[in-house]
Amino acid sequence: MSTNTFKRKIYDRLLQWKTERKGSTAILVQGARRVGKSTIVEQFAKQEYQSYILIDFSKCSQEVFNLFNDISDLNHVFMRLQLAYGVSLHERNSAIVFDEVQKQPLARQAIKHLVADGRYDYIETGSLISIRKNVKDIIIPSEETRVNMYPMDYEEFRWALGDSATIPLLRSISEKPVPLGDAAHRKLLRDFRLYMLVGGMPQAVNKYLETNNLAEVDNTKREILDLYDSDFMKIDGSGKLSMLFAAIPSELNKNASRYQVSSVVENGRPDRMTEYIADLRESMTVNMAYHVNDPSAGMSFYKDLDRFKMFVADTGLFVTLAFRDKDFTENVIYQKLWNDKLNTNLGYLYENVVAQMLRAAGNELFYHTWPTENGKRNYEIDFLLARKNKVCPIEVKSSGYSTHASLDAFFKKYPDRILDQYLVYSKDIKREDGVQYLPFYMTMFL
């Protein structure tokens, strides 16, 4: 299978680090497995430096691995690396890449001294929470700039398909909302549904470009999920961590106000369950949304760590995870979503993709619930964004219905706190009665 090298936005972040820091820090690119960290980092090193050495600690020689057990003589370390890889390093114009740095914690600890030496630039990549599990006995370098890498966002997905025009056009429309018209909107929504089905994992996107076959794409995503299961089992041999991840679709389908850990893992110790949730969060395989008890601009101060929702970090993986126990041909989400027949029982898929797009744009995820006047059910604001000392409530509708009881109740309760109100749904863009209606594919502009 040929492998495409996709354009990724994090490249500009790496370039900014190189230009501004000038070797005063290393940079650590953190992310879930298979989001494309190694590929983009090697592409950057190849294009922006005269030479580079990439050390993959998951498969390097024992000699190279052990070099970082003793860095008292850096001249010797650099000489051995150049001989081992057949690459000449050039002072202030070469990079050394520590790929899968969590496999060799002493290499990460060495960053402090390598940066102080100043001869070369250092780029690290790390996957899953083993990067945290493996640093208990080392000194974490303060000379380290950390950036998060996520699955391909919708614009990156369009780039991969050879389309660099759609997103800038949508961005300009979002700034001065003008209805797109039925024909244009239907095409844009169909294009977006393809992104939901394929997702933003580079391997899945590459498989789609190569085969144009969603069954083949689904197989690729199943392989990624199998890899995640393997990683989870290395961290938690009991399988509970895998169970918590696998239950995300069913928990969202309950339409409850929180992820109910006790319904997934019975009789689990609260402290251990808290650690499992922290493990999932730090793995970056999930996006966490926390309930905020006092919805104001300082939401981080009022989030309830015991009340949360979990979303799969990549909606393409979510689609496969939701029906992982069935063969592709039986996967009702593929059939219904592709044919625009997704009913309200599968509406949680849209909530997941909105969470993914908001997170990819750099937003922390918060939501808010409160009881109705009769106390028989809850109002719920699906997402809250802080903007200009105000909040922007977001209600997500999987259908085209434009009713928004929760937005109305929220506005009535907190009129002075609100900057803008949004309803994200499957119809055309419009503004009506103080509410901005946005089609799903414009979520990235919030």
N, C-alpha and C positions, 0 to 999 in steps of 0.2 A: 504494500500500500504506500503510495506517495504521500508525503506529509507536507502540508502547506505551512509556511511561516506567516502567521496573521499579524496584521497591524494592531498593536495594543496601546492604549492610552498611557499605561504605566511607563512606557519608553520615555515620554516627556518628563515624567517625574524622576527617572534615573538621570536624564540629561541635566535637569535642574540641580540635582545633588552633585553631580560631577563638576558643574560650573561654579556652584556657590561654595561648596565645602572644600574643593581643591585638595582632597586627600586628608582632611582633618578628622573625618569620620569614615567608617565603613558603612555600607548600606545593607540592611537585612530585608529581603523580600519575603513576607510571610503569606501563606495561603494554604488552602486545602490541596490535597493531592490532585494532580492532573488539571490544574487551572492554567498551566502554561508557564510557570515560573522559570524553569530551567531553559526553556526555548527562548524566552524574551531576554533573559539575562545573557545568554551566550550570543544572541544577535547583537545586543548592545555592546558587549565586550569586543566583538569582532569588528563592528563598524566605528566605534569611538576611540579605539586604542591601536597603537602600532602593533602590539602583540598581547596575548593573554594566555593564561593557563587555567583550565577548568578542572578542578579536583572534585570528582563525584565520590563522596565518602561512602556511598552505598556499594561501590564496586572498584575503588582504587586499590592499588597494590598495598600489601602490608607495610612495605618500606615507606611509602608515601604517608599512609595512615599514621605510622609511628613517629614520623618526623616532628609532629606537634606535641609529642610527649616531653620533649626537651627543646626549648627555643632559646637557650642561653647563647647560642652562636647563630645569629640570623644569616650571616654570610654562608655558613654551611647549609642551612635550610634552603636558601634561594638557589645555591649551586646544585643541590640534589634535585630540586624541583625542575630546574632547567634541563638537567641530564635525563631525568625520568620522562619528561614530556617532549624533549627535543625542541624546546622553544627558548629563544633568547628574550630575556626581560630587559626593558629599557626604562631607566629611571624617569619617573613622572610621566611615562607614556605607555605603561603596561598595567594590566589588571590581573589579579588573581581571584578566581571565583571559587568559593566554598559551596558546592552544591550539596544539598541534603546535610547541612552542617550539624543537624541534631545527632547524626550518627557518630560524630567525633567532637564531643563537648570541649575538649582541650584546644581544638582549633579555634572555637569561638572565644574561649578565654584568652587565646593568644592575640586576638584583635587589638587589644589595648597596646601591646608592645609593637605589633606590626604597623599600626597607624602612627605611633610615636616615631618609629624608624623613618617613615615618610617616603620611602623610595617608590612604592607602588600603591595603586588603589585596590580596595578589597570589597567584593560583592558577595553576599551570602544569600542562600535560599533555605527556607525551612518549611517542613510540612507537618501538619497535625500537631497534637499536643505533646508528642514525644520531645519537641523542642523545649517544652517546659519541664517535662519529667526528667530529662537528662541534664539539667543544669543545677541540680540541688547542691552539688559539691564543688561548683566552680564559681569564679567571680564573673558576673555578667559585665561586659565592657560598657562603660558609659560613652565610649567613642563609637557609638553605633546609631545610625539613623534607621528607623523602622518604618516600612510602608506595607500596607496590606494590598494583596492582589485578589481579585474576585473573578468569577466566571465572566466571559465576554458579555458586556452590556449590549443593549439593542443596537446602538450605533456601531459598535465593533462587529456585531453580527452582520449588519448591512454592508460594512466594508468587506467582510469575508465573501459576501455574495457579489461583490463588484459594484456596489451602489454607494456612492459618496454624496449623492444629491438629496436623498429623501430627508434625512435628519436635519440638515441645515434649513431646508424649506419648512419643515414642521416647527423648528425652533422660531423662525421668523413669524409664523402664523400664531404660535402660542403667545408671542409678545403683543400682538394686536389681533385678538381672536376674531376670526372670520370663518363661518361655516365652510367646510370643504365641499359639500355636495354629496349626494348618495353614492354615486359611482366611484368617486375618488376615495370616499371613506370606506366603502366595502373592500376595495382593493388594499388599502392600507391596513385594515383590520385583518384581512386574510394573510397578508405578509407577516403581520405580527403574530398571528396564530402559529405560523411556521416556526417562529423563534421560540414560542412556548413549547412546541413539540420537540424540536431538536435540542434546544437549550444552548448554553454558552460554554460548555466544556469543549476545548479545542479539538479533542479526538472525535467527539460526536459531530461537530461541525465539519471536520475534515471528511468523516465517513459520509455525511450527507452530500458534500460536494463531489465526492468520488463516485457514489452509487445512485444518488437521488432516490434512495430507498429507505423509507422510515423503519422498516423491519430491521435492516442492517444497522441503522442508527440506534434502535432500541437495544440490539445485542451489545453494541459498544457501551451504552449507558449501563447495562446490566454488569458488564465487566468492571466498570468503575465502581459501582455499588458493591460488588464482590470484594474489590480492593479495600473499600472503606470498612467493610465487615472484618476483613483480615486485620486491618489496623486497629479497629476497636477491640478485637479479641486479644491483641498483644497488650493492650492497656488494661482490659478487664476480661479476664478469662471466664467469668461467670456468664457472659453474654447479655447482661442487663443493659450495657451501653448500646449494643446493637438493637436491643428491643426498644429502647427509648427513641432511637433514630427512626426505626422502621415504623413506629406508631404515629409519626407526625401527620400523615394524611388522615388517618382515622380520627385523631384528636381534633384536627381542624374541621372534619366533617360533622363532629358533634355540635358545632356552633356554640360551644361553651365559652365562658368568659376567660378561661385559662386552660393551659395544658395540665391535665390531671395525672400527675406522676403515679399516684396510687392505683389508678385504673390500669396502668401498664405493668407496673412492678408491684406485686402485692407484698405487704409486710416488709417493705424495704426500710432500712434504717434511715431516718431523716438526714443525718449528717453525710451518709454515703450517697444518698440520692442527690444531695446538694453538690457533692463532688462530681457525680456523673454529669449533671447539667453543666457545671463549669467546664468539664472536659469537652462536652459537645460544643459549647460556645467557643472555646479556644481552638477547637479543631477547624473552625471556619467552614465546616460542612453544613452549618445551620445559621440562620439569621434569627436572633432573639428580639422579641418585642415585649417590653415590660409595661405593666399597668402603671399609670401615673395617677396617684391619688388626688393631687391638686394640679390640674392642667393649667400651667402657666409657663412663662418663658424659661424658667429655671427647672425644667422637667427632670433633669438628672438628680436634683435634690429630693424629688418626691416619688421616684420610682419604687415600686414594691418588688423586691427581689424574689418574693415568694409567689407572685402572680405574673405569669408570663405566657406568651404564645411562642411556639417554635415553627419556623418555616424552613424548608430545604433551601440551601443557598443557591441552587440552580433549579429552575423550574422544569427544565428538561429531565433532570434526574427525578424530580418530584413525580412527573407523569409516569415514569417507569416504576418508581417505588410504590406508587398507589396501587398498581396492579401487577406487582412483581411475581405474585404466585400464579399468574395466568400467562398463557402464551400470548405473543404479540397480537395474533389475529383475534384474540378475545378481549383486547384492551379497549374498553368502551370509551375511554377518554380520547384516544387517537381518533376513533371514528366520529364521535360527537363533536369534538373540537374542530377537526378539519372541515367538517360539513356545517359548522356553525349551528350545531344543535345541542350545545351544552346546556343542560337544564340546571335549575337552581341547586339540585343536590350535589352538583360538581362545581359549584361556584367558588369553593375554597381554592381552586386552582388559580383563579384570577387574583384572589387575595395574596397567594404566594408570589405571583409574578410582580404584583405591585410592591410587596415587601422587598423583593430582589432588586427592583429598579430604584427604589428609594435608598436602599443600602449602598448600591453601586455608585449613587450620586453623592455619597458621603454623609448621609443622614443616619443618626441613631433612631431606632424604632420604638415608639411609645403608642399606647392606646388608652382609652378611658371608657369605663362603664359606670352606670348608675341606675338605680331602680326607677321604673315608671311611677306615675302618680298612684296607681292602685297596687304597686309592689308585686305584680304577678309576673313581670318579666323585666328585662334590662334594656335600656338604651345602650348603644355602643358606637363609639367613634373608632373606626378601624385603625386609623393612624393619626398622629399629631406631630406637626412640625413646628419648631420655634423659628420665628422670623421677626426681626426688628422689635424685640421686647413684647411680642404678641405671639399668639398661637394660630396655626392654620389647621382646622379639623378636616379630615378626609374620610369620606364614606365610599366604600367600594360596592358596586352593584354588578353582579355577573350578567344581569339582564339589561335590557334597554329601558327599564322602568325608571322614571325620573323622580319618583317620590323619595323623600329624604327626612323621615320622621326624626331620626337621631340628630341630624344636623340642625333641624329646627329647634329641637329641645335643648341642644347644646347652646345655640345662639340665645335662646331665651334665658338660660341659666347663667351664661358668661358673656354677655354682650360687649363688655368693655375690654375683654381679653383677646378678641378675635380680630385678626388682620384680614384674612381671606378664607372663604369656605369652598371646598372642592367636592364634587361628586365625580368619581372616576367610574366610567361605565362603557358600554359597547356601542354607543351612538355618537353622532357628530358633535363637534365642539360648539358650545353656545354659552351665553351668560344670561341668567334669568333670576329675578328676585334676589339679587345679592349672592347667588351661588354660581361658581364657575364649573361648568360641565366639561369634563375632559375625556376623550377616548383613551383607552388603555395605553396606546402607543405614545401618548404624550406625557405619561407619568414622569419620565426622566427630566422634564423641565420644571417640576415643582421645587 
